[in-house]
Amino acid sequence: MPRTTVSSMTETSVASQSSTSSAPSRADGRHHDEHRPIRITRGWTKNGEGSVLVEFGDTRVLCVASFTEGVPRWRKDSGNGWVTAEYAMLPRSTSERSGRESVRGKIGGRTHEISRLIGRSLRTVVNTKKLGENTIIVDCDVLQADGGTRTAAITGAWVALHDAIQWGINKKAVRAKSTTDVLTDNVAAISVGVVKGIPVLDLPYVEDVAAETDMNVVGVGSGELVEVQGTAEKTPFSRSELNQLLDLAQLGIDRLITLQNIAVGKELGATTSSDELNKI
């Protein structure tokens, strides 16, 4: 299957941001409001009704959406479809090997939590009645981890879900005219945090472990929020700092949604460069 790649180094700053973005303040040279380089590659595997490799810097997550006609027993005869997700990390996705949870015979609490987060994030933008009694499972496997794996997974999963729905429409399994009948909006996610007293966007692992405050934010294209997961690691954060972080997250989510729309707006095999993105 041909591939579509969307690449972004993102704009260096925006006028609405404070003067702290006038000079890079982070170890990797980014401004406080910059993403890491982002790539969204559609059709990454030949199997799966939707497949996407999403890269946030050195974090790489493979999202594969599988379309199945029919729904779980508890959902039968409801006229509604079902969308869910599963998340996992490859044993050597991190600096040291971790054992496979399947071999240990027990799925960890973090894996359960992130799987549920991805699934419910996707379901907020799915019209299950329009999907019909069909099931889509999105498997998100972390190939390489450098912070922000759950946010990358949600962002890539939406693209994979879009392509699986389009496949279902093409096969007449979904009785909708277009994906927009089923997908009511985009959903994407980004990490923000306070590092050395400065609110920053899209934290790699080195910043994540040193952050005074660490937060993951999930939002939709309309500007509404799906979930906010925030923790003060050292000292409590103020309501004012929370608002700053949410504003920064919204900036990041808006950019990611622009990337998603560019990706799905191109035919498979086409490429959108970072130069094209920066002209938007």
C-alpha positions in Angstrom: 0.0 0.0 0.0 1.4 3.5 -0.8 2.1 5.9 1.9 1.3 9.5 2.7 3.7 11.4 4.9 3.0 14.7 6.7 6.1 16.3 8.2 6.3 19.4 10.5 9.1 21.2 12.3 6.3 23.6 13.3 6.5 27.4 13.4 9.0 28.8 15.9 6.6 31.1 17.7 3.2 32.8 17.5 2.4 36.3 18.1 0.0 35.5 21.0 2.8 33.9 23.0 4.9 35.7 25.6 8.4 37.1 25.0 9.9 33.9 26.4 9.6 32.5 22.9 12.0 35.1 21.5 15.0 32.8 22.2 15.3 29.0 22.5 15.3 27.9 26.2 15.3 24.1 25.9 18.1 21.5 25.7 17.1 20.6 22.1 17.0 24.2 20.9 13.2 24.5 20.7 11.2 27.5 21.9 8.8 26.9 24.8 5.8 26.7 22.4 7.3 24.4 19.7 6.5 20.8 18.9 9.2 18.3 18.3 9.4 17.3 14.6 6.2 15.5 13.7 5.6 12.9 11.0 2.3 11.2 10.1 2.7 8.3 7.7 -0.5 6.7 6.4 -0.7 3.2 5.0 2.4 2.2 6.9 1.4 -1.5 6.9 -0.3 -3.5 4.1 -2.6 -5.1 6.7 -5.2 -3.2 8.7 -8.0 -1.1 7.3 -6.2 2.0 8.6 -2.6 2.1 9.6 -0.5 5.1 10.6 3.1 5.6 11.9 3.1 8.7 14.0 6.3 10.3 15.2 6.7 13.0 17.8 10.5 13.6 17.7 12.0 10.2 18.7 8.7 8.8 19.9 7.3 6.5 17.3 3.9 4.8 17.6 2.3 2.5 15.1 -1.5 2.7 15.1 -3.5 0.1 13.2 -7.3 0.1 12.9 -9.1 -3.2 12.3 -12.6 -3.1 11.0 -15.0 -5.9 11.8 -18.6 -6.3 10.9 -20.7 -6.9 14.0 -20.5 -5.7 17.6 -19.9 -7.2 21.1 -22.9 -9.2 22.4 -23.9 -6.4 24.9 -24.1 -4.0 21.9 -26.1 -6.2 19.5 -29.5 -5.0 18.1 -28.8 -1.5 19.4 -28.1 -0.1 15.9 -24.8 1.4 17.3 -21.3 0.5 16.5 -18.3 0.3 18.8 -14.8 1.8 18.8 -12.1 0.9 21.2 -8.3 0.8 21.5 -5.4 -1.2 22.9 -2.0 0.2 23.8 1.3 -1.6 24.3 5.0 -0.9 24.3 7.6 -3.1 22.6 10.1 -4.6 25.1 12.9 -2.5 23.7 11.0 0.7 23.0 12.9 2.2 26.0 16.6 2.4 26.9 16.4 -0.9 28.8 14.3 -3.9 27.9 11.1 -4.5 29.7 9.4 -7.9 29.8 6.3 -8.5 27.6 3.1 -8.2 29.7 1.6 -11.1 27.7 4.5 -13.3 28.9 4.1 -12.1 32.5 0.4 -13.0 32.2 -0.8 -9.7 33.6 -1.5 -6.4 31.9 -0.1 -3.4 33.9 -2.3 -0.7 35.3 -0.6 2.0 33.1 -1.3 -0.1 30.0 -5.0 -0.4 31.0 -5.3 3.3 31.7 -3.8 4.4 28.4 -5.8 1.9 26.4 -9.0 3.3 28.0 -7.9 6.8 27.5 -7.3 6.3 23.7 -10.6 4.5 23.3 -12.8 7.0 25.1 -11.0 9.9 23.3 -11.9 8.4 20.0 -15.4 7.7 21.0 -16.1 11.3 21.8 -15.9 12.1 18.0 -17.7 9.0 16.7 -21.4 8.9 15.8 -21.9 5.3 16.6 -25.4 5.2 15.0 -23.9 6.3 11.7 -21.1 3.6 12.1 -23.8 1.0 12.3 -23.3 -2.3 14.0 -19.6 -2.5 13.2 -16.5 -2.6 15.4 -13.2 -0.8 15.0 -10.3 -1.6 17.2 -7.2 0.6 17.1 -4.0 -1.1 18.2 -1.4 1.5 19.3 2.1 -0.1 19.7 5.0 2.0 20.8 8.0 1.2 18.7 10.3 3.8 20.4 9.5 5.9 23.4 10.9 9.3 24.2 8.0 10.9 26.1 4.5 11.6 25.0 3.6 8.1 23.8 -0.1 8.4 24.8 -0.5 11.8 23.1 1.1 10.6 20.0 -1.0 7.4 20.1 -4.3 9.4 20.3 -3.2 11.7 17.5 -2.2 8.9 15.2 -5.2 6.7 16.2 -7.7 9.3 14.9 -6.0 9.2 11.4 -6.1 5.4 11.4 -9.7 5.4 12.6 -10.6 7.8 9.8 -9.1 5.5 7.2 -10.8 2.4 8.6 -14.2 4.2 8.4 -13.5 5.2 4.8 -12.7 1.6 4.1 -16.0 0.6 5.6 -17.9 3.1 3.5 -16.1 1.9 0.3 -17.1 -1.7 1.1 -20.7 -0.6 1.8 -20.4 -2.0 5.4 -20.9 1.6 6.7 -24.1 3.2 5.3 -22.7 6.7 5.3 -21.9 9.1 2.5 -18.6 10.3 3.9 -16.3 9.9 6.9 -17.6 13.2 8.3 -21.0 11.6 8.8 -19.4 9.2 11.2 -16.5 11.3 12.6 -18.0 14.4 14.1 -14.7 16.1 14.7 -10.9 15.6 15.1 -9.3 14.6 18.4 -5.6 15.0 19.2 -3.5 15.2 22.3 -0.3 16.9 23.5 1.8 17.1 26.6 2.7 20.3 28.4 4.6 21.0 31.6 6.6 23.4 33.7 10.3 22.9 33.4 12.7 25.2 35.3 9.7 27.5 35.9 8.8 27.8 32.2 5.6 26.3 30.7 6.7 24.2 27.7 5.0 22.2 25.0 5.5 18.5 23.9 8.0 17.2 26.5 10.6 14.6 25.5 11.6 12.1 28.2 14.5 14.2 29.5 12.1 17.1 30.3 9.3 14.8 31.5 11.3 13.4 34.3 12.6 16.8 35.4 9.3 18.7 35.1 7.8 20.5 38.1 4.4 20.0 36.6 3.5 17.4 33.9 0.2 17.4 32.0 -1.5 15.5 29.1 -4.3 17.3 27.4 -6.8 15.8 24.9 -9.0 18.1 22.8 -11.2 18.2 19.8 -11.3 20.5 16.8 -14.1 22.6 18.2 -11.7 23.7 21.0 -13.4 21.7 23.7 -11.4 19.4 26.0 -11.8 15.6 26.4 -9.4 15.0 29.2 -6.8 16.8 31.3 -4.3 14.7 33.3 -2.1 16.9 35.4 0.3 16.3 38.2 2.5 18.6 40.3 5.7 16.6 40.7 7.5 18.9 43.2 5.4 21.9 44.2 1.7 22.6 43.6 0.8 24.7 40.6 -1.5 27.7 40.7 -4.8 28.3 38.8 -2.9 30.8 36.7 -0.3 28.3 35.7 -3.0 25.8 34.9 -4.6 28.3 32.5 -1.2 29.0 30.9 -0.6 25.3 30.4 -4.1 24.8 28.9 -3.6 27.7 26.5 -0.3 26.2 25.4 -1.9 22.8 25.0 -4.7 24.3 22.9 -2.1 25.8 20.6 -0.4 22.4 20.2 -3.7 20.6 19.6 -4.8 23.1 17.0 -1.5 22.4 15.1 -1.9 18.7 15.4 -5.4 18.8 14.0 -4.2 20.9 11.1 -1.7 18.1 10.4 -4.3 15.4 10.7 -6.5 17.2 8.2 -3.7 17.7 5.7 -2.8 14.0 6.0 -6.3 12.6 5.4 -6.9 15.3 2.7 -4.2 13.9 0.5 -4.4 10.7 -1.5 -2.2 7.9 -0.4 1.2 8.3 -1.8 1.2 12.1 -1.7 3.5 14.0 0.7 2.9 17.3 2.5 6.2 19.0 3.5 6.9 21.1 6.5 7.2 24.1 4.2 3.7 23.6 2.9 2.4 23.3 6.5 4.1 26.5 7.6 2.4 28.4 4.8 -1.0 27.7 6.3 
